[in-house]
Structure formats: C-alpha cells, structure tokens
Amino acid sequence: YPTYLSAMNTHKQISAVGVYLPYEDIHNQNWHTARNTKAEYTYTTGVTFFEQEAYGAAENAFDQLNRISPGYKDVQHLRDESIYIQTSRLIERKDWRNAYDRLGEILYHKDARNLHASVLDSGRVSVAVVTHNSHPVINRLRPKVISSLTKENDPFREYLAPAVEQLKDISADYTVHIRVASVDTSLKVSVKNKTGWVWG
C-alpha cells in the first residue's frame, strides 16, 4: 500500500502541472486492491480497539481510515462514538475545557450539541473588573483593561464591569480591583475570589 500510495501521489503532482503520464490499467487495479486491503485491515484494527474500550486508539485508527478511504462502512459513526465516550469521561472529571473542545468536533452526534452548551455553562467563570478612585490614570486604563480582557475571546470567561457601588449585587467568581495609590499615584491591581484575596 505505501508504495502504491506514493506512486499515485507522484502521478497527481505531475498531472497538476499539465503533464500527462499514462499508466497501465493493471497498476490502477493493483492500487485499488492495495487500498481496499489496507482499509479493511485498519477498520478491523479500529473495531478491535473500540470493543476493548481503547477509545483513543480506536479514534486514531478511524482517522487513518478516513484518510485511506473516506466514508468506509460505518467508520464515521464509530469515530464519533469513540470521541463521545472519551468526552463523557472528561465530563466526569470536570475537565470542562477539553470536553468542550472534543464535543465541538461531533456536534451532530447524539446529544453532543446540548452537552456542548451544558459543559460551557458548568465551566464558565465570571470576572468582574472594578475600578476605584476617580483618577485620570484609572479613567484611561479602565476601557483598555476591559478591551484587553475581552479580546481573549475565551468562551469560559464572562467579563463584567460593574461600578463599585454595584459590586455587592454581583455574584462573580473573581473580582479584579484596580486602584491608584493616593501617595505616589502608582497603580495597584488585586484579585479576589468568593473566599478571599488571592493576589495583590
């Protein structure tokens, strides 16, 4: 199979530049035979891994098979099911980010789309950015800080920008406090979670 694959790829590259290189029908038949043999072997290997609950290895085998012969038998369903089962284990460990990423690959499989949204809700963290003191430095910095944070485009972080007096009504997982020291006007940044100060 590797020999024929290399030969067929070379033939395609030559044809792409407008050079026609004929080859005998027997070579074409041999190529299809070699590819089908490789596909069946890889499929059997993947199914064996799947039945042994080695889902990561099964997924790799099915990915390889998709490159050899796209749409072969029920390979797409088995690949997606392998990912689905692996993702279920990630959810059990509350590994929300990796579960979210993996579910994003199989949104059309079973209830993966609903799980995708549920995992995001479970893992999302809210961050309130609060500025103290009415100072020119703060006034310039506040929009820049918020803009910088939101540029990360992290679906697991929700950024809030309440006024200080609204903070008691906000239930954020983390609060970033930005102050200007009254003595030397240096910038002070501190972070607090629901249990206490964690930095600054």
RABELNOR-V352046 format. One record per residue. N is the residue number from 0. RES is the residue in one small letter. PHI is phi in degrees with one decimal (none if undefined). BURIAL is b if it has 9 or more other ideal C-beta (glycine too) atoms within 8 Angstrom, else e. Layout:
BEGIN
n=[N N]
res=[RES RES]
phi=[PHI PHI]
burial=[BURIAL BURIAL]
END
This chain:
BEGIN
n=[0 1 2 3 4 5 6 7 8 9 10 11 12 13 14 15 16 17 18 19 20 21 22 23 24 25 26 27 28 29 30 31 32 33 34 35 36 37 38 39 40 41 42 43 44 45 46 47 48 49 50 51 52 53 54 55 56 57 58 59 60 61 62 63 64 65 66 67 68 69 70 71 72 73 74 75 76 77 78 79 80 81 82 83 84 85 86 87 88 89 90 91 92 93 94 95 96 97 98 99 100 101 102 103 104 105 106 107 108 109 110 111 112 113 114 115 116 117 118 119 120 121 122 123 124 125 126 127 128 129 130 131 132 133 134 135 136 137 138 139 140 141 142 143 144 145 146 147 148 149 150 151 152 153 154 155 156 157 158 159 160 161 162 163 164 165 166 167 168 169 170 171 172 173 174 175 176 177 178 179 180 181 182 183 184 185 186 187 188 189 190 191 192 193 194 195 196 197 198 199]
res=[y p t y l s a m n t h k q i s a v g v y l p y e d i h n q n w h t a r n t k a e y t y t t g v t f f e q e a y g a a e n a f d q l n r i s p g y k d v q h l r d e s i y i q t s r l i e r k d w r n a y d r l g e i l y h k d a r n l h a s v l d s g r v s v a v v t h n s h p v i n r l r p k v i s s l t k e n d p f r e y l a p a v e q l k d i s a d y t v h i r v a s v d t s l k v s v k n k t g w v w g]
phi=[none -57.4 -64.8 -66.1 -62.4 -62.3 -64.6 -67.7 -65.2 -63.4 -61.9 -66.0 -65.3 -67.5 -64.8 -64.7 -99.5 88.5 -103.9 -91.2 -122.5 -68.9 -141.5 -68.3 -58.0 -61.3 -68.9 -65.4 -64.9 -63.8 -61.1 -65.2 -64.9 -64.0 -66.2 -65.3 -64.8 -64.5 -63.8 -65.6 -64.2 -67.1 -62.4 -61.4 -62.1 -63.1 -63.7 -61.0 -59.6 -61.5 -66.4 -86.6 64.9 -93.7 -70.6 -64.9 -66.7 -63.1 -59.1 -60.9 -65.4 -69.7 -63.8 -63.1 -64.8 -63.4 -77.0 -75.7 -146.9 -55.1 79.9 -67.4 44.9 -104.6 -60.9 -65.9 -63.6 -65.8 -63.0 -64.2 -66.9 -61.0 -66.4 -59.0 -67.6 -61.3 -66.9 -58.6 -70.5 -64.1 -65.9 -60.0 -88.7 59.6 -88.7 -62.2 -64.7 -66.3 -63.1 -61.1 -63.4 -67.2 -64.2 -62.4 -81.9 -134.0 -59.5 -88.7 -96.4 49.6 -102.2 -59.6 -64.1 -66.9 -62.7 -57.2 -69.9 -65.2 -63.7 -63.0 -63.3 -68.8 -98.0 -68.6 -119.1 -97.8 -127.0 -97.8 -102.6 -116.4 -107.5 -113.9 72.1 -95.2 -137.1 -54.3 -62.3 -62.7 -61.2 -78.3 -78.2 -52.4 -63.4 -68.3 -63.3 -63.3 -63.0 -63.3 -67.1 -72.3 -66.4 -63.1 53.7 -91.9 -64.3 -89.2 -121.2 -112.8 -100.0 -119.2 -134.7 -78.0 -74.1 -55.9 -69.7 -91.7 -60.2 -64.9 -95.5 -103.4 -105.9 -95.3 -69.3 -134.2 -127.7 -99.1 -103.5 -118.6 -131.8 -113.2 -62.5 -71.4 -82.2 -114.5 55.9 -76.6 -84.3 -120.7 -123.0 -138.8 -125.0 -131.8 -106.1 -70.3 -103.9 154.4 -72.5 -114.3 -164.5 93.4]
burial=[e e e b b e b b e e b e e b b e e e e e e e e e e e b b e b b e e b b b b b b e e b b e b b b e b b e e e e b e e b b e b b b b b b e b b e e b e e b b e b b b b b b b b b b e e b b e e e e b e e b b e b b e e b b e b e e b e e b b e e b b e e b b b b b b b b b b e e e e b b e e b b e e b b e e b e e e e e e b b e b b e b e e e e b e e b e b e b b b b b b b b e e e e e b b b b b b b e e e e e e e]
END
